[in-house]
């Protein structure tokens, strides 16, 4: 193999120096002329490129562990219908749960090879940091502290949300100011609790927080009228209202108290795992954009001519191998779980009790915020 060669032109430089010394003005007093040695690096045409940087410690460790174990362990919610909950058949279901299945499909070619580990808001980050779970997919808000102090990396946002407030309809409460002196139920260990304090202080509204460990106890207290209102992400309010005794007896105020970008989270230190988690999200987005569904993916596979769709499905290039997966990784996601629209409609669409209009969670071509970088 031809390698990069470095030539030291010492002899040539020395000869040139002697010539200059002979031609120059003589020195006096025996002053010595100093000649510098110059080293010139010559790039030989056709030489091999410089080696790629050595991956940092930890790179690839998570995927290796998951493959050896034979299952993905995904930290999820079990108390929020539409996002993460246990359905009437005892099966984990929801928007965030289906992302875990998509990731398992990408890794194993089998969406069932995932173990769901319920984690509360207070324990979710410790579970991720300790390695108890491989990834967190549990309506978790991206924030600075969580991205730094907690040692995590958020992959692309899968659901854009905002914090809201729900009250009994018969109270006549329509604004935050109407809650002056009231008690508000809120889940502890969440950005919801912090946002509530910030917003009410900014509005000059005094209130008493009633804090609870998990969603079930928070909304149970609200249902038992132990507080005048309850706050969480608007999607969570829509979800939990469906399981109250009389959903129509409760209204969500027309106020948005924060930005809540929700999405999966992985540990710091393994860029390969971050890439796999990230591009699983992008495969879901692109599947919808390209019109590839679980029902037609095989037909598209047999007839696709668009270069990017062919790369997505593994017909061209080695994008899967670059992630450490097989080249049909995205095909497996779309075949076994579906594209983003299928996941959304299955859990939050108009035919579900937890219907939430897509709004910002539409593709950019439809006026929303979702799009994937190029598959190339």
VENURZI-V866782 format. One record per backbone hydrogen bond with DSSP energy under -1.0 kcal/mol. NH is the residue of the N-H (numbers start at 1). CO is the residue of the C=O. If there is no record, write none. Layout:
BEGIN
nh:NH co:CO
nh:NH co:CO
END
This chain:
BEGIN
nh:10 co:8
nh:13 co:9
nh:14 co:10
nh:15 co:11
nh:16 co:12
nh:17 co:13
nh:18 co:14
nh:19 co:15
nh:20 co:16
nh:21 co:17
nh:22 co:18
nh:23 co:19
nh:24 co:20
nh:31 co:28
nh:47 co:44
nh:59 co:56
nh:61 co:58
nh:64 co:60
nh:65 co:61
nh:66 co:62
nh:67 co:63
nh:68 co:64
nh:69 co:65
nh:70 co:66
nh:72 co:113
nh:74 co:115
nh:75 co:135
nh:76 co:117
nh:80 co:84
nh:83 co:80
nh:84 co:80
nh:85 co:93
nh:87 co:91
nh:90 co:87
nh:93 co:85
nh:95 co:82
nh:96 co:83
nh:97 co:83
nh:98 co:94
nh:99 co:95
nh:100 co:96
nh:101 co:97
nh:102 co:98
nh:103 co:99
nh:104 co:100
nh:105 co:101
nh:106 co:102
nh:107 co:103
nh:108 co:104
nh:109 co:105
nh:113 co:110
nh:114 co:112
nh:115 co:72
nh:117 co:74
nh:119 co:76
nh:124 co:120
nh:127 co:123
nh:128 co:124
nh:129 co:125
nh:130 co:126
nh:132 co:127
nh:133 co:127
nh:134 co:73
nh:135 co:73
nh:136 co:265
nh:137 co:75
nh:142 co:261
nh:147 co:143
nh:150 co:145
nh:151 co:148
nh:153 co:266
nh:155 co:264
nh:158 co:262
nh:159 co:262
nh:161 co:260
nh:164 co:232
nh:166 co:230
nh:167 co:251
nh:169 co:249
nh:171 co:168
nh:172 co:169
nh:179 co:176
nh:180 co:177
nh:181 co:206
nh:182 co:179
nh:184 co:208
nh:185 co:229
nh:186 co:210
nh:188 co:212
nh:194 co:190
nh:195 co:191
nh:196 co:192
nh:197 co:193
nh:198 co:194
nh:199 co:195
nh:200 co:196
nh:201 co:197
nh:202 co:198
nh:203 co:199
nh:205 co:200
nh:208 co:182
nh:210 co:184
nh:212 co:186
nh:218 co:214
nh:219 co:215
nh:220 co:216
nh:221 co:217
nh:222 co:218
nh:223 co:219
nh:224 co:220
nh:225 co:222
nh:226 co:221
nh:228 co:183
nh:229 co:183
nh:230 co:166
nh:231 co:185
nh:234 co:162
nh:237 co:233
nh:238 co:234
nh:239 co:235
nh:240 co:236
nh:241 co:237
nh:243 co:240
nh:244 co:241
nh:249 co:246
nh:250 co:247
nh:251 co:167
nh:253 co:165
nh:255 co:253
nh:257 co:163
nh:260 co:161
nh:262 co:159
nh:263 co:140
nh:265 co:136
nh:266 co:153
nh:268 co:151
nh:274 co:270
nh:275 co:271
nh:276 co:272
nh:277 co:273
nh:278 co:274
nh:279 co:275
nh:280 co:276
nh:281 co:277
nh:282 co:278
nh:283 co:279
nh:284 co:280
nh:285 co:281
nh:286 co:282
nh:287 co:283
nh:288 co:284
nh:289 co:285
nh:290 co:286
nh:291 co:288
nh:292 co:287
nh:297 co:293
nh:300 co:296
nh:301 co:297
nh:302 co:298
nh:303 co:299
nh:304 co:300
nh:310 co:306
nh:311 co:307
nh:312 co:308
nh:313 co:309
nh:315 co:310
nh:316 co:310
nh:322 co:318
nh:325 co:320
nh:329 co:326
nh:332 co:328
nh:333 co:329
nh:334 co:330
nh:335 co:331
nh:336 co:332
nh:337 co:333
nh:338 co:333
nh:340 co:284
nh:343 co:339
nh:344 co:340
nh:345 co:341
nh:346 co:342
nh:347 co:343
nh:348 co:344
nh:352 co:349
nh:355 co:352
nh:356 co:348
nh:361 co:358
nh:364 co:370
nh:366 co:363
nh:367 co:364
nh:368 co:363
nh:369 co:360
nh:370 co:362
nh:376 co:374
END
